[in-house]
Amino acid sequence: MDMSLVSSALAMQAAGTQGQIATTILKSNADAEKSAVLTLLGAAQQSSQANLAAGVGGQVDIAA
């Protein structure tokens, strides 16, 4: 077998491995960003009711 074919096959295999690693890192970063956004949104929802009096924001009677 020609050595150029062997080296080409090894280079393609290395590129495929690098692509898989890059995809894994990108997914991990996206998951971290999603977690950060959900944390910030959750904190905003909780803090928006922090200044309300007791009982405000509970059940609302819309039949009237």
mmCIF file as Biopython writes it, N, C-alpha, C and O atoms, coordinates in Angstrom:
data_model
#
loop_
_atom_site.group_PDB
_atom_site.id
_atom_site.type_symbol
_atom_site.label_atom_id
_atom_site.label_alt_id
_atom_site.label_comp_id
_atom_site.label_asym_id
_atom_site.label_entity_id
_atom_site.label_seq_id
_atom_site.pdbx_PDB_ins_code
_atom_site.Cartn_x
_atom_site.Cartn_y
_atom_site.Cartn_z
_atom_site.occupancy
_atom_site.B_iso_or_equiv
_atom_site.auth_seq_id
_atom_site.auth_asym_id
_atom_site.pdbx_PDB_model_num
ATOM 1   N N  . MET A ? 1  ? 0.846   -1.171 0.000  1.0 0.0 1  A 1 
ATOM 2   C CA . MET A ? 1  ? 0.000   0.000  0.000  1.0 0.0 1  A 1 
ATOM 3   C C  . MET A ? 1  ? 0.896   1.240  0.000  1.0 0.0 1  A 1 
ATOM 4   O O  . MET A ? 1  ? 1.922   1.292  0.678  1.0 0.0 1  A 1 
ATOM 5   N N  . ASP A ? 2  ? 0.488   2.198  -0.755 1.0 0.0 2  A 1 
ATOM 6   C CA . ASP A ? 2  ? 1.249   3.439  -0.875 1.0 0.0 2  A 1 
ATOM 7   C C  . ASP A ? 2  ? 1.177   4.236  0.428  1.0 0.0 2  A 1 
ATOM 8   O O  . ASP A ? 2  ? 0.106   4.364  1.021  1.0 0.0 2  A 1 
ATOM 9   N N  . MET A ? 3  ? 2.301   4.763  0.867  1.0 0.0 3  A 1 
ATOM 10  C CA . MET A ? 3  ? 2.354   5.493  2.138  1.0 0.0 3  A 1 
ATOM 11  C C  . MET A ? 3  ? 1.532   6.778  2.099  1.0 0.0 3  A 1 
ATOM 12  O O  . MET A ? 3  ? 1.038   7.228  3.133  1.0 0.0 3  A 1 
ATOM 13  N N  . SER A ? 4  ? 1.381   7.370  0.920  1.0 0.0 4  A 1 
ATOM 14  C CA . SER A ? 4  ? 0.565   8.589  0.841  1.0 0.0 4  A 1 
ATOM 15  C C  . SER A ? 4  ? -0.904  8.265  1.130  1.0 0.0 4  A 1 
ATOM 16  O O  . SER A ? 4  ? -1.614  9.076  1.725  1.0 0.0 4  A 1 
ATOM 17  N N  . LEU A ? 5  ? -1.355  7.086  0.711  1.0 0.0 5  A 1 
ATOM 18  C CA . LEU A ? 5  ? -2.726  6.679  1.018  1.0 0.0 5  A 1 
ATOM 19  C C  . LEU A ? 5  ? -2.898  6.440  2.518  1.0 0.0 5  A 1 
ATOM 20  O O  . LEU A ? 5  ? -3.915  6.805  3.109  1.0 0.0 5  A 1 
ATOM 21  N N  . VAL A ? 6  ? -1.890  5.822  3.115  1.0 0.0 6  A 1 
ATOM 22  C CA . VAL A ? 6  ? -1.946  5.568  4.561  1.0 0.0 6  A 1 
ATOM 23  C C  . VAL A ? 6  ? -1.974  6.886  5.319  1.0 0.0 6  A 1 
ATOM 24  O O  . VAL A ? 6  ? -2.789  7.062  6.224  1.0 0.0 6  A 1 
ATOM 25  N N  . SER A ? 7  ? -1.101  7.806  4.962  1.0 0.0 7  A 1 
ATOM 26  C CA . SER A ? 7  ? -1.059  9.087  5.667  1.0 0.0 7  A 1 
ATOM 27  C C  . SER A ? 7  ? -2.338  9.884  5.431  1.0 0.0 7  A 1 
ATOM 28  O O  . SER A ? 7  ? -2.798  10.596 6.324  1.0 0.0 7  A 1 
ATOM 29  N N  . SER A ? 8  ? -2.910  9.769  4.243  1.0 0.0 8  A 1 
ATOM 30  C CA . SER A ? 8  ? -4.176  10.445 3.952  1.0 0.0 8  A 1 
ATOM 31  C C  . SER A ? 8  ? -5.310  9.873  4.804  1.0 0.0 8  A 1 
ATOM 32  O O  . SER A ? 8  ? -6.136  10.616 5.333  1.0 0.0 8  A 1 
ATOM 33  N N  . ALA A ? 9  ? -5.340  8.558  4.930  1.0 0.0 9  A 1 
ATOM 34  C CA . ALA A ? 9  ? -6.376  7.918  5.742  1.0 0.0 9  A 1 
ATOM 35  C C  . ALA A ? 9  ? -6.237  8.307  7.210  1.0 0.0 9  A 1 
ATOM 36  O O  . ALA A ? 9  ? -7.235  8.551  7.886  1.0 0.0 9  A 1 
ATOM 37  N N  . LEU A ? 10 ? -4.995  8.364  7.705  1.0 0.0 10 A 1 
ATOM 38  C CA . LEU A ? 10 ? -4.777  8.768  9.093  1.0 0.0 10 A 1 
ATOM 39  C C  . LEU A ? 10 ? -5.170  10.226 9.321  1.0 0.0 10 A 1 
ATOM 40  O O  . LEU A ? 10 ? -5.727  10.566 10.365 1.0 0.0 10 A 1 
ATOM 41  N N  . ALA A ? 11 ? -4.884  11.078 8.355  1.0 0.0 11 A 1 
ATOM 42  C CA . ALA A ? 11 ? -5.261  12.485 8.467  1.0 0.0 11 A 1 
ATOM 43  C C  . ALA A ? 11 ? -6.778  12.644 8.486  1.0 0.0 11 A 1 
ATOM 44  O O  . ALA A ? 11 ? -7.310  13.457 9.242  1.0 0.0 11 A 1 
ATOM 45  N N  . MET A ? 12 ? -7.468  11.878 7.663  1.0 0.0 12 A 1 
ATOM 46  C CA . MET A ? 12 ? -8.932  11.938 7.644  1.0 0.0 12 A 1 
ATOM 47  C C  . MET A ? 12 ? -9.514  11.450 8.969  1.0 0.0 12 A 1 
ATOM 48  O O  . MET A ? 12 ? -10.491 12.005 9.470  1.0 0.0 12 A 1 
ATOM 49  N N  . GLN A ? 13 ? -8.909  10.415 9.525  1.0 0.0 13 A 1 
ATOM 50  C CA . GLN A ? 13 ? -9.371  9.892  10.800 1.0 0.0 13 A 1 
ATOM 51  C C  . GLN A ? 13 ? -9.147  10.920 11.920 1.0 0.0 13 A 1 
ATOM 52  O O  . GLN A ? 13 ? -10.005 11.099 12.785 1.0 0.0 13 A 1 
ATOM 53  N N  . ALA A ? 14 ? -8.008  11.580 11.896 1.0 0.0 14 A 1 
ATOM 54  C CA . ALA A ? 14 ? -7.714  12.611 12.897 1.0 0.0 14 A 1 
ATOM 55  C C  . ALA A ? 14 ? -8.676  13.779 12.763 1.0 0.0 14 A 1 
ATOM 56  O O  . ALA A ? 14 ? -9.128  14.329 13.767 1.0 0.0 14 A 1 
ATOM 57  N N  . ALA A ? 15 ? -8.991  14.162 11.537 1.0 0.0 15 A 1 
ATOM 58  C CA . ALA A ? 15 ? -9.927  15.264 11.318 1.0 0.0 15 A 1 
ATOM 59  C C  . ALA A ? 15 ? -11.318 14.892 11.832 1.0 0.0 15 A 1 
ATOM 60  O O  . ALA A ? 15 ? -12.016 15.727 12.406 1.0 0.0 15 A 1 
ATOM 61  N N  . GLY A ? 16 ? -11.711 13.647 11.624 1.0 0.0 16 A 1 
ATOM 62  C CA . GLY A ? 16 ? -13.005 13.199 12.134 1.0 0.0 16 A 1 
ATOM 63  C C  . GLY A ? 16 ? -13.053 13.235 13.645 1.0 0.0 16 A 1 
ATOM 64  O O  . GLY A ? 16 ? -14.062 13.630 14.228 1.0 0.0 16 A 1 
ATOM 65  N N  . THR A ? 17 ? -11.969 12.827 14.284 1.0 0.0 17 A 1 
ATOM 66  C CA . THR A ? 17 ? -11.899 12.860 15.752 1.0 0.0 17 A 1 
ATOM 67  C C  . THR A ? 17 ? -11.958 14.296 16.256 1.0 0.0 17 A 1 
ATOM 68  O O  . THR A ? 17 ? -12.648 14.584 17.234 1.0 0.0 17 A 1 
ATOM 69  N N  . GLN A ? 18 ? -11.241 15.191 15.598 1.0 0.0 18 A 1 
ATOM 70  C CA . GLN A ? 18 ? -11.267 16.598 15.989 1.0 0.0 18 A 1 
ATOM 71  C C  . GLN A ? 18 ? -12.669 17.181 15.832 1.0 0.0 18 A 1 
ATOM 72  O O  . GLN A ? 18 ? -13.117 17.973 16.661 1.0 0.0 18 A 1 
ATOM 73  N N  . GLY A ? 19 ? -13.350 16.785 14.770 1.0 0.0 19 A 1 
ATOM 74  C CA . GLY A ? 19 ? -14.721 17.251 14.558 1.0 0.0 19 A 1 
ATOM 75  C C  . GLY A ? 19 ? -15.658 16.777 15.660 1.0 0.0 19 A 1 
ATOM 76  O O  . GLY A ? 19 ? -16.523 17.528 16.111 1.0 0.0 19 A 1 
ATOM 77  N N  . GLN A ? 20 ? -15.486 15.533 16.092 1.0 0.0 20 A 1 
ATOM 78  C CA . GLN A ? 20 ? -16.319 15.009 17.172 1.0 0.0 20 A 1 
ATOM 79  C C  . GLN A ? 20 ? -16.045 15.748 18.477 1.0 0.0 20 A 1 
ATOM 80  O O  . GLN A ? 20 ? -16.970 16.057 19.228 1.0 0.0 20 A 1 
ATOM 81  N N  . ILE A ? 21 ? -14.782 16.026 18.742 1.0 0.0 21 A 1 
ATOM 82  C CA . ILE A ? 21 ? -14.425 16.757 19.964 1.0 0.0 21 A 1 
ATOM 83  C C  . ILE A ? 21 ? -14.997 18.167 19.918 1.0 0.0 21 A 1 
ATOM 84  O O  . ILE A ? 21 ? -15.534 18.652 20.914 1.0 0.0 21 A 1 
ATOM 85  N N  . ALA A ? 22 ? -14.887 18.818 18.781 1.0 0.0 22 A 1 
ATOM 86  C CA . ALA A ? 22 ? -15.422 20.176 18.639 1.0 0.0 22 A 1 
ATOM 87  C C  . ALA A ? 22 ? -16.930 20.192 18.843 1.0 0.0 22 A 1 
ATOM 88  O O  . ALA A ? 22 ? -17.461 21.094 19.491 1.0 0.0 22 A 1 
ATOM 89  N N  . THR A ? 23 ? -17.617 19.203 18.295 1.0 0.0 23 A 1 
ATOM 90  C CA . THR A ? 23 ? -19.067 19.121 18.464 1.0 0.0 23 A 1 
ATOM 91  C C  . THR A ? 23 ? -19.434 18.925 19.930 1.0 0.0 23 A 1 
ATOM 92  O O  . THR A ? 23 ? -20.382 19.537 20.423 1.0 0.0 23 A 1 
ATOM 93  N N  . THR A ? 24 ? -18.691 18.080 20.621 1.0 0.0 24 A 1 
ATOM 94  C CA . THR A ? 24 ? -18.950 17.840 22.047 1.0 0.0 24 A 1 
ATOM 95  C C  . THR A ? 24 ? -18.733 19.104 22.863 1.0 0.0 24 A 1 
ATOM 96  O O  . THR A ? 24 ? -19.522 19.412 23.756 1.0 0.0 24 A 1 
ATOM 97  N N  . ILE A ? 25 ? -17.665 19.837 22.561 1.0 0.0 25 A 1 
ATOM 98  C CA . ILE A ? 25 ? -17.384 21.075 23.299 1.0 0.0 25 A 1 
ATOM 99  C C  . ILE A ? 25 ? -18.454 22.122 23.012 1.0 0.0 25 A 1 
ATOM 100 O O  . ILE A ? 25 ? -18.897 22.814 23.929 1.0 0.0 25 A 1 
ATOM 101 N N  . LEU A ? 26 ? -18.875 22.250 21.765 1.0 0.0 26 A 1 
ATOM 102 C CA . LEU A ? 26 ? -19.924 23.214 21.427 1.0 0.0 26 A 1 
ATOM 103 C C  . LEU A ? 26 ? -21.228 22.889 22.149 1.0 0.0 26 A 1 
ATOM 104 O O  . LEU A ? 26 ? -21.907 23.791 22.639 1.0 0.0 26 A 1 
ATOM 105 N N  . LYS A ? 27 ? -21.580 21.610 22.218 1.0 0.0 27 A 1 
ATOM 106 C CA . LYS A ? 27 ? -22.807 21.215 22.918 1.0 0.0 27 A 1 
ATOM 107 C C  . LYS A ? 27 ? -22.694 21.525 24.400 1.0 0.0 27 A 1 
ATOM 108 O O  . LYS A ? 27 ? -23.655 21.989 25.015 1.0 0.0 27 A 1 
ATOM 109 N N  . SER A ? 28 ? -21.534 21.274 24.974 1.0 0.0 28 A 1 
ATOM 110 C CA . SER A ? 28 ? -21.320 21.571 26.390 1.0 0.0 28 A 1 
ATOM 111 C C  . SER A ? 28 ? -21.455 23.071 26.650 1.0 0.0 28 A 1 
ATOM 112 O O  . SER A ? 28 ? -22.072 23.478 27.633 1.0 0.0 28 A 1 
ATOM 113 N N  . ASN A ? 29 ? -20.882 23.885 25.775 1.0 0.0 29 A 1 
ATOM 114 C CA . ASN A ? 29 ? -20.991 25.340 25.928 1.0 0.0 29 A 1 
ATOM 115 C C  . ASN A ? 29 ? -22.440 25.802 25.785 1.0 0.0 29 A 1 
ATOM 116 O O  . ASN A ? 29 ? -22.893 26.670 26.532 1.0 0.0 29 A 1 
ATOM 117 N N  . ALA A ? 30 ? -23.159 25.233 24.840 1.0 0.0 30 A 1 
ATOM 118 C CA . ALA A ? 30 ? -24.564 25.598 24.655 1.0 0.0 30 A 1 
ATOM 119 C C  . ALA A ? 30 ? -25.391 25.208 25.881 1.0 0.0 30 A 1 
ATOM 120 O O  . ALA A ? 30 ? -26.264 25.964 26.307 1.0 0.0 30 A 1 
ATOM 121 N N  . ASP A ? 31 ? -25.120 24.039 26.446 1.0 0.0 31 A 1 
ATOM 122 C CA . ASP A ? 31 ? -25.827 23.616 27.651 1.0 0.0 31 A 1 
ATOM 123 C C  . ASP A ? 31 ? -25.526 24.546 28.822 1.0 0.0 31 A 1 
ATOM 124 O O  . ASP A ? 31 ? -26.417 24.860 29.611 1.0 0.0 31 A 1 
ATOM 125 N N  . ALA A ? 32 ? -24.277 24.988 28.936 1.0 0.0 32 A 1 
ATOM 126 C CA . ALA A ? 32 ? -23.901 25.913 30.009 1.0 0.0 32 A 1 
ATOM 127 C C  . ALA A ? 32 ? -24.604 27.259 29.838 1.0 0.0 32 A 1 
ATOM 128 O O  . ALA A ? 32 ? -25.078 27.839 30.815 1.0 0.0 32 A 1 
ATOM 129 N N  . GLU A ? 33 ? -24.672 27.753 28.616 1.0 0.0 33 A 1 
ATOM 130 C CA . GLU A ? 33 ? -25.371 29.013 28.348 1.0 0.0 33 A 1 
ATOM 131 C C  . GLU A ? 33 ? -26.853 28.888 28.660 1.0 0.0 33 A 1 
ATOM 132 O O  . GLU A ? 33 ? -27.451 29.794 29.241 1.0 0.0 33 A 1 
ATOM 133 N N  . LYS A ? 34 ? -27.442 27.766 28.274 1.0 0.0 34 A 1 
ATOM 134 C CA . LYS A ? 34 ? -28.865 27.535 28.553 1.0 0.0 34 A 1 
ATOM 135 C C  . LYS A ? 34 ? -29.114 27.528 30.052 1.0 0.0 34 A 1 
ATOM 136 O O  . LYS A ? 34 ? -30.089 28.109 30.529 1.0 0.0 34 A 1 
ATOM 137 N N  . SER A ? 35 ? -28.239 26.874 30.789 1.0 0.0 35 A 1 
ATOM 138 C CA . SER A ? 35 ? -28.368 26.818 32.239 1.0 0.0 35 A 1 
ATOM 139 C C  . SER A ? 35 ? -28.257 28.217 32.848 1.0 0.0 35 A 1 
ATOM 140 O O  . SER A ? 35 ? -29.006 28.559 33.762 1.0 0.0 35 A 1 
ATOM 141 N N  . ALA A ? 36 ? -27.337 29.011 32.348 1.0 0.0 36 A 1 
ATOM 142 C CA . ALA A ? 36 ? -27.163 30.370 32.855 1.0 0.0 36 A 1 
ATOM 143 C C  . ALA A ? 36 ? -28.405 31.215 32.586 1.0 0.0 36 A 1 
ATOM 144 O O  . ALA A ? 36 ? -28.848 31.965 33.456 1.0 0.0 36 A 1 
ATOM 145 N N  . VAL A ? 37 ? -28.960 31.096 31.395 1.0 0.0 37 A 1 
ATOM 146 C CA . VAL A ? 37 ? -30.158 31.866 31.047 1.0 0.0 37 A 1 
ATOM 147 C C  . VAL A ? 37 ? -31.333 31.439 31.916 1.0 0.0 37 A 1 
ATOM 148 O O  . VAL A ? 37 ? -32.067 32.284 32.427 1.0 0.0 37 A 1 
ATOM 149 N N  . LEU A ? 38 ? -31.516 30.135 32.085 1.0 0.0 38 A 1 
ATOM 150 C CA . LEU A ? 38 ? -32.618 29.664 32.914 1.0 0.0 38 A 1 
ATOM 151 C C  . LEU A ? 38 ? -32.446 30.098 34.363 1.0 0.0 38 A 1 
ATOM 152 O O  . LEU A ? 38 ? -33.428 30.405 35.039 1.0 0.0 38 A 1 
ATOM 153 N N  . THR A ? 39 ? -31.219 30.126 34.840 1.0 0.0 39 A 1 
ATOM 154 C CA . THR A ? 39 ? -30.954 30.598 36.201 1.0 0.0 39 A 1 
ATOM 155 C C  . THR A ? 39 ? -31.320 32.072 36.331 1.0 0.0 39 A 1 
ATOM 156 O O  . THR A ? 39 ? -31.962 32.474 37.302 1.0 0.0 39 A 1 
ATOM 157 N N  . LEU A ? 40 ? -30.911 32.877 35.351 1.0 0.0 40 A 1 
ATOM 158 C CA . LEU A ? 40 ? -31.225 34.300 35.403 1.0 0.0 40 A 1 
ATOM 159 C C  . LEU A ? 40 ? -32.723 34.547 35.296 1.0 0.0 40 A 1 
ATOM 160 O O  . LEU A ? 40 ? -33.261 35.403 35.999 1.0 0.0 40 A 1 
ATOM 161 N N  . LEU A ? 41 ? -33.397 33.812 34.433 1.0 0.0 41 A 1 
ATOM 162 C CA . LEU A ? 41 ? -34.850 33.982 34.299 1.0 0.0 41 A 1 
ATOM 163 C C  . LEU A ? 41 ? -35.557 33.539 35.564 1.0 0.0 41 A 1 
ATOM 164 O O  . LEU A ? 41 ? -36.514 34.180 35.999 1.0 0.0 41 A 1 
ATOM 165 N N  . GLY A ? 42 ? -35.098 32.455 36.156 1.0 0.0 42 A 1 
ATOM 166 C CA . GLY A ? 42 ? -35.698 31.988 37.403 1.0 0.0 42 A 1 
ATOM 167 C C  . GLY A ? 42 ? -35.485 32.984 38.525 1.0 0.0 42 A 1 
ATOM 168 O O  . GLY A ? 42 ? -36.391 33.204 39.330 1.0 0.0 42 A 1 
ATOM 169 N N  . ALA A ? 43 ? -34.306 33.594 38.599 1.0 0.0 43 A 1 
ATOM 170 C CA . ALA A ? 43 ? -34.019 34.585 39.632 1.0 0.0 43 A 1 
ATOM 171 C C  . ALA A ? 43 ? -34.870 35.829 39.427 1.0 0.0 43 A 1 
ATOM 172 O O  . ALA A ? 43 ? -35.306 36.447 40.398 1.0 0.0 43 A 1 
ATOM 173 N N  . ALA A ? 44 ? -35.110 36.200 38.179 1.0 0.0 44 A 1 
ATOM 174 C CA . ALA A ? 44 ? -35.928 37.377 37.892 1.0 0.0 44 A 1 
ATOM 175 C C  . ALA A ? 44 ? -37.376 37.139 38.299 1.0 0.0 44 A 1 
ATOM 176 O O  . ALA A ? 44 ? -38.032 38.046 38.812 1.0 0.0 44 A 1 
ATOM 177 N N  . GLN A ? 45 ? -37.874 35.947 38.078 1.0 0.0 45 A 1 
ATOM 178 C CA . GLN A ? 45 ? -39.257 35.647 38.454 1.0 0.0 45 A 1 
ATOM 179 C C  . GLN A ? 45 ? -39.412 35.636 39.965 1.0 0.0 45 A 1 
ATOM 180 O O  . GLN A ? 45 ? -40.424 36.110 40.483 1.0 0.0 45 A 1 
ATOM 181 N N  . GLN A ? 46 ? -38.440 35.109 40.675 1.0 0.0 46 A 1 
ATOM 182 C CA . GLN A ? 46 ? -38.529 35.059 42.121 1.0 0.0 46 A 1 
ATOM 183 C C  . GLN A ? 46 ? -38.386 36.445 42.734 1.0 0.0 46 A 1 
ATOM 184 O O  . GLN A ? 46 ? -39.114 36.787 43.666 1.0 0.0 46 A 1 
ATOM 185 N N  . SER A ? 47 ? -37.457 37.245 42.222 1.0 0.0 47 A 1 
ATOM 186 C CA . SER A ? 47 ? -37.215 38.552 42.820 1.0 0.0 47 A 1 
ATOM 187 C C  . SER A ? 47 ? -38.338 39.532 42.501 1.0 0.0 47 A 1 
ATOM 188 O O  . SER A ? 47 ? -38.510 40.511 43.228 1.0 0.0 47 A 1 
ATOM 189 N N  . SER A ? 48 ? -39.114 39.301 41.430 1.0 0.0 48 A 1 
ATOM 190 C CA . SER A ? 48 ? -40.180 40.228 41.091 1.0 0.0 48 A 1 
ATOM 191 C C  . SER A ? 48 ? -41.306 40.175 42.118 1.0 0.0 48 A 1 
ATOM 192 O O  . SER A ? 48 ? -42.081 41.126 42.215 1.0 0.0 48 A 1 
ATOM 193 N N  . GLN A ? 49 ? -41.419 39.092 42.887 1.0 0.0 49 A 1 
ATOM 194 C CA . GLN A ? 49 ? -42.448 38.989 43.908 1.0 0.0 49 A 1 
ATOM 195 C C  . GLN A ? 49 ? -41.891 39.277 45.300 1.0 0.0 49 A 1 
ATOM 196 O O  . GLN A ? 49 ? -42.620 39.155 46.284 1.0 0.0 49 A 1 
ATOM 197 N N  . ALA A ? 50 ? -40.641 39.651 45.404 1.0 0.0 50 A 1 
ATOM 198 C CA . ALA A ? 50 ? -40.012 39.841 46.706 1.0 0.0 50 A 1 
ATOM 199 C C  . ALA A ? 50 ? -40.585 41.037 47.448 1.0 0.0 50 A 1 
ATOM 200 O O  . ALA A ? 50 ? -40.625 41.035 48.678 1.0 0.0 50 A 1 
ATOM 201 N N  . ASN A ? 51 ? -41.028 42.059 46.723 1.0 0.0 51 A 1 
ATOM 202 C CA . ASN A ? 51 ? -41.510 43.280 47.371 1.0 0.0 51 A 1 
ATOM 203 C C  . ASN A ? 51 ? -43.022 43.304 47.558 1.0 0.0 51 A 1 
ATOM 204 O O  . ASN A ? 51 ? -43.570 44.318 47.990 1.0 0.0 51 A 1 
ATOM 205 N N  . LEU A ? 52 ? -43.696 42.224 47.245 1.0 0.0 52 A 1 
ATOM 206 C CA . LEU A ? 52 ? -45.152 42.193 47.352 1.0 0.0 52 A 1 
ATOM 207 C C  . LEU A ? 52 ? -45.562 41.819 48.764 1.0 0.0 52 A 1 
ATOM 208 O O  . LEU A ? 52 ? -44.840 41.116 49.470 1.0 0.0 52 A 1 
ATOM 209 N N  . ALA A ? 53 ? -46.732 42.300 49.164 1.0 0.0 53 A 1 
ATOM 210 C CA . ALA A ? 53 ? -47.260 41.948 50.479 1.0 0.0 53 A 1 
ATOM 211 C C  . ALA A ? 53 ? -47.696 40.498 50.486 1.0 0.0 53 A 1 
ATOM 212 O O  . ALA A ? 53 ? -47.858 39.889 49.429 1.0 0.0 53 A 1 
ATOM 213 N N  . ALA A ? 54 ? -47.889 39.942 51.670 1.0 0.0 54 A 1 
ATOM 214 C CA . ALA A ? 54 ? -48.303 38.547 51.802 1.0 0.0 54 A 1 
ATOM 215 C C  . ALA A ? 54 ? -49.679 38.363 51.160 1.0 0.0 54 A 1 
ATOM 216 O O  . ALA A ? 54 ? -50.583 39.170 51.374 1.0 0.0 54 A 1 
ATOM 217 N N  . GLY A ? 55 ? -49.827 37.305 50.381 1.0 0.0 55 A 1 
ATOM 218 C CA . GLY A ? 55 ? -51.104 36.994 49.741 1.0 0.0 55 A 1 
ATOM 219 C C  . GLY A ? 55 ? -51.255 37.593 48.358 1.0 0.0 55 A 1 
ATOM 220 O O  . GLY A ? 55 ? -52.127 37.157 47.607 1.0 0.0 55 A 1 
ATOM 221 N N  . VAL A ? 56 ? -50.453 38.563 47.990 1.0 0.0 56 A 1 
ATOM 222 C CA . VAL A ? 56 ? -50.539 39.191 46.678 1.0 0.0 56 A 1 
ATOM 223 C C  . VAL A ? 56 ? -49.871 38.278 45.659 1.0 0.0 56 A 1 
ATOM 224 O O  . VAL A ? 56 ? -48.771 37.780 45.899 1.0 0.0 56 A 1 
ATOM 225 N N  . GLY A ? 57 ? -50.527 38.055 44.528 1.0 0.0 57 A 1 
ATOM 226 C CA . GLY A ? 57 ? -49.959 37.236 43.485 1.0 0.0 57 A 1 
ATOM 227 C C  . GLY A ? 57 ? -50.375 35.782 43.572 1.0 0.0 57 A 1 
ATOM 228 O O  . GLY A ? 57 ? -49.897 34.953 42.798 1.0 0.0 57 A 1 
ATOM 229 N N  . GLY A ? 58 ? -51.236 35.472 44.481 1.0 0.0 58 A 1 
ATOM 230 C CA . GLY A ? 58 ? -51.731 34.098 44.615 1.0 0.0 58 A 1 
ATOM 231 C C  . GLY A ? 58 ? -52.840 33.842 43.620 1.0 0.0 58 A 1 
ATOM 232 O O  . GLY A ? 58 ? -52.740 34.214 42.451 1.0 0.0 58 A 1 
ATOM 233 N N  . GLN A ? 59 ? -53.893 33.206 44.089 1.0 0.0 59 A 1 
ATOM 234 C CA . GLN A ? 59 ? -55.023 32.906 43.215 1.0 0.0 59 A 1 
ATOM 235 C C  . GLN A ? 59 ? -55.847 34.168 42.995 1.0 0.0 59 A 1 
ATOM 236 O O  . GLN A ? 59 ? -56.053 34.948 43.924 1.0 0.0 59 A 1 
ATOM 237 N N  . VAL A ? 60 ? -56.318 34.369 41.766 1.0 0.0 60 A 1 
ATOM 238 C CA . VAL A ? 60 ? -57.104 35.536 41.419 1.0 0.0 60 A 1 
ATOM 239 C C  . VAL A ? 60 ? -58.457 35.060 40.936 1.0 0.0 60 A 1 
ATOM 240 O O  . VAL A ? 60 ? -58.548 34.165 40.096 1.0 0.0 60 A 1 
ATOM 241 N N  . ASP A ? 61 ? -59.534 35.678 41.484 1.0 0.0 61 A 1 
ATOM 242 C CA . ASP A ? 61 ? -60.887 35.335 41.076 1.0 0.0 61 A 1 
ATOM 243 C C  . ASP A ? 61 ? -61.262 36.173 39.862 1.0 0.0 61 A 1 
ATOM 244 O O  . ASP A ? 61 ? -61.466 37.381 39.974 1.0 0.0 61 A 1 
ATOM 245 N N  . ILE A ? 62 ? -61.351 35.526 38.698 1.0 0.0 62 A 1 
ATOM 246 C CA . ILE A ? 62 ? -61.657 36.255 37.468 1.0 0.0 62 A 1 
ATOM 247 C C  . ILE A ? 62 ? -63.133 36.175 37.094 1.0 0.0 62 A 1 
ATOM 248 O O  . ILE A ? 62 ? -63.519 36.634 36.019 1.0 0.0 62 A 1 
ATOM 249 N N  . ALA A ? 63 ? -63.971 35.596 37.970 1.0 0.0 63 A 1 
ATOM 250 C CA . ALA A ? 63 ? -65.394 35.434 37.668 1.0 0.0 63 A 1 
ATOM 251 C C  . ALA A ? 63 ? -66.141 36.748 37.839 1.0 0.0 63 A 1 
ATOM 252 O O  . ALA A ? 63 ? -67.223 36.893 37.269 1.0 0.0 63 A 1 
ATOM 253 N N  . ALA A ? 64 ? -65.634 37.695 38.578 1.0 0.0 64 A 1 
ATOM 254 C CA . ALA A ? 64 ? -66.352 38.929 38.881 1.0 0.0 64 A 1 
ATOM 255 C C  . ALA A ? 64 ? -66.389 39.861 37.701 1.0 0.0 64 A 1 
ATOM 256 O O  . ALA A ? 64 ? -66.958 40.949 37.791 1.0 0.0 64 A 1 
#
